[in-house]
Amino acid sequence: MSKKTLGRGIYIRALESQGVKTVYGEFKRKRKHCHVCNSHFWSFEEKQTDVNIALNLFQLAIQERYDKALIISGDTDLIPAVKAVRSTFPAKQIGVVIPIGRASEDFKNQADFYFKMREHHLVKSRFPNTVALSDKSTLNCPPNWM
């Protein structure tokens, strides 16, 4: 397991220790073409994440598990899910946090409220350097993340 994968595992375990449910998509290996240098290279493409978010948003609405939902994404593929929840459950509010470096006017226009993520939001929401787990073990922040 690479150090990068290990770091992601630590972060996911820290999130789960706070009650966050992890829903995994897939990363598919894909051959791509560079139009600048005319060469081919291998890259990875994320698949199923927007569908998983959309399904969870709707399922949790059906189960009455939230009054307000907050989506942290600028992916406009989620707009149909937001519209479906809002039309089926008009009392539910859905907000959007647009990540740093992204813009999504269409997504913001569909939300009941929105925020633009800023670096100070990330700094304030950072985990402590050591996270205690329910089994009494601890997770330590990788040094290169500090």
N, C-alpha and C positions, 0 to 999 in steps of 0.2 A: 504494500500500500504506500503510495507516495505521501510525502509530507503535506502536500496541498490537499489530498483526499482526507488524510488524517485530521487536518485542521477543520475541514467542512464537517467531519463527523463529530468533532468536539462542539462545534457551534450548534449543530442539530440536537445533540444531546443536551446542551444547555437550554435551548429553546423548549425541548420536550420536558425538561425539569420544571418549567414554568407553566406547563399545561398546554403548550402549543402542540397541535396534532400535525404531524408531517404527512403530506400527501406527495408522493413522488411522481414525476413525469418520466420522460426518457430523454437521453441524449443519443442521437443516432450519428454514426460516423458517415460523412458525406464527402464525396469528391467534388471540389469546386474549381472554377476556372478564374484566373486573374486576367482581367481585360487589359491591364496596363502592361504586364510583362509576358502575357500569352502563355503562362505555364499553368499546370494543374497542381493542386495540393489537397491534402486531407484536412478536414475540419469537423467540428461537431455542430449539430443543429438540435435545439431543444424541441421536443415534441410533447403534446398532450397537456402541458401546464395550463394553458388558458382554458381548455375544456375541463380539466380537473377543478380549477377555481370556479368556473361557471356552475358546474354540477353541485359543488359543495355549497355555493351561495344559495342555490335554489333549494337543495335538500334541507339545509339548516333553516331556511325561511319556512318551509313546510312543517318542520318539527318545532316551530316557534322557539328557536334557540337564540334569536337575537331580535332586538328592536331597531338597532343601528348596526350596519356592517361597514367596515373600512377596507377598501381594496388599495393595496400599495402596488401600483402598476400604471404604466402609460399605454398599455396594450389595448388598442381600440377593438380588438377581437372580443373583448369582454362586454362591449356595449349591448349586444343582444341579450345577454344574461341579465344585465342591470335593468334593461327595459322590461324583460319578462317578469322579474321579481317585483318591480315597481307597479306593473299593471295588474299582477295577480294579488299582490299584498300592498295596497296603496299606503298603509300606515307605516310600513317599514321605510327607513331612511338608509340610503347608501351613499357613502362618502368615498372620495378618491384622494390618495396621496400620490402625486406625480414625482417620480424619482429624479434625482439630480441628473442634469444633462438630457432630460426628456421634455417634450412639450406635447400636450394632447388637448387641444381646445374642444374637440368633439367629445372626448371622454368627460372633461370638466362640465360641459353643457348638459350631460345626462345625469350628473350626480346631484344629490341634494345639497352637498357641501364638498369643498375640495381644499387641499393645501398643496403647496409646492414644497417638496422636501429640500431642506438646506443642511449644510454641513453641521451646524450647531444641533440640529435634531438628532443626527447620528451620534454625536458626541454625548448628548444627554441620555440617549437610550442604550448606551454601551453596557454590556455586562461587567460586573466587577472582575478583577483578575482571577479570582477563585470563586467557583460556583459549587455550592454544596448540593449533592443529589440526595434523593430520598433514601437510598441504600447506605447512607453515611459516607460514601466516597466523594471525592471532589474532582472537578475539572479545572485545569489551569489554562489560562490564556496563553496561546503560543507566543513566544517572545517577539516574533516578527509582526504581531498584530498590535503590540503596545505602542 
